[in-house]
Amino acid sequence: MLDNNFHFVPPNFKARILLIELDHISKRYQSSVDPVINDVSLSIATESFIALLGASGSGKTTILKTINQLIQPSSGEIRINGIPTSSLSPPILRRGIGYVFQGSGLFPHLSISENIGITPTLLGWSQHKIKQRIEELLKMVELPQHFESRLPHQLSGGQQQRVAIARALAASPPILLMDEPFGALDPITRDSLGRECRALHERLKLTTVMVTHDIQEALLLADRIIIIKAGQIMADFPSHLALEQTNTDVQAMMDVPLRQAKQLQEMLKAKAHE
């Protein structure tokens, strides 16, 4: 029988090989003729960084949300460490899975420290331990300690997203899910926060699944890219082999950053000769 220890909190998790398995997952809404996702199967190994890449409406966010039961699949099974997630209550499951929403998703009426401390509070941590963890996380995401008492609207978009990442990591989950986490940010902040997120992934040995529609972001951050089209997996490959893919749709996607890089190089060369 499963108990509340199944929330992957160390040290129990450290002795296990984490594997997320989606086994023939489909999701269909009554209002929709076609399924949002259709017979999706994939396995995600421990400490890997996966990008679910696709256009708006492709089904990538729906796939992400089935992992922590924000969306229940119509058919198929999801397992973590071989345990079906359907056999767990959503609160227990989500304590071991950090989630960063599109936009910050912070509670506007709560202070930064209250936002970050939500999950530890629900887990019954002492106030002293929660305070220590908040201080540690603010330092980790490079925010000053005096931000603790501020409200979300008093922070910039990039700062809010740093808080959202800190909140997702508050209970030391081994799994981190991110839904277009940098989409609303300016290019400089987006690049900086993306690199810092990748560094946190490596430092904390996380298993990370990120939804994005940005091919360049996927290439720079992820170890593996899974392209979703019309609710199905169109391609699945290691990011360093992206240019070797023969699928014409994949090749067209890869042409975009290459073309942009070439245009930028030509512009800089022309400026240098002025």
Phi, psi and omega in degrees: 000137181281146178230186185290353176289346180277066169228022171060018182283131177306152007271351184304318183296324188299338181272004187239154173268117182275128177221123175263127180236126171253119188244099178053054181277133173226151175221125180229133175259149181299329182279355184246136178288313181262150177293148177289317169231145191225104172057055180268126176230131175198156177238140182236119183279159180300141175067014177271157178242110186252136172251123170268109189249134178178168179286167176301135180083006182284341181108000185295319179291324177299317177301313181302315186286343175287336183295321180250020174066022168293333172230132178270126177293150177285330178205164182094178184222144174243132181233143171235122187056034177081356182263122178300129180292339178293343180273359182248149173287142180307318180299319179294315180301313187287344176292338179257007182228110175284146183224126176250119184279161170293125197076172186286326183069018180285151176283117189294334183270357180255148177291170179299316180295323179292321177298312182294325186274006184302305184294314175303324178296316179296331179279356176084021178296154175290156179299323179296316180293321179297315180298317178298318181293320179297316179298318179296317183289320177299319177295320182297322181263012173061049173240144181291151183298329183289355175288347183309319187270357182281159173266157183307321184292348178272001180247156174287170179301318179294321178293320178298321181291327174297318177297319179299321178293318178300317179298318181296332183263003190302319183263020179056050179287145177280345181246134177233122176253135181226125182254102181045056190293338185244008188298329184266007185263157176291158187304319183291313179296321180299315180295314181297312182291326177298315179295322179292324179293321177296320179296320177295320178305315182286318182296318183267359180055050182277159164256113190244133174236120184240131173269134177205156172251005185259110183296323180295318177298317179297317181295320185283329188256325191267153172276331187218138181243129176242116183266126182253131178219126179052041175078010180228161177280116180271326181203153182211115186204155174295141185299328181287350178254017185302319184285350180266000182287138184263347178299128186295324177295319178294316179301321179296322178293319181291334180294334185297303179294328178294316179295318179295319179297320179294318179298318180294319179298318179294322178296315180294324178293319179295320178296323182293335182265001180286000000 
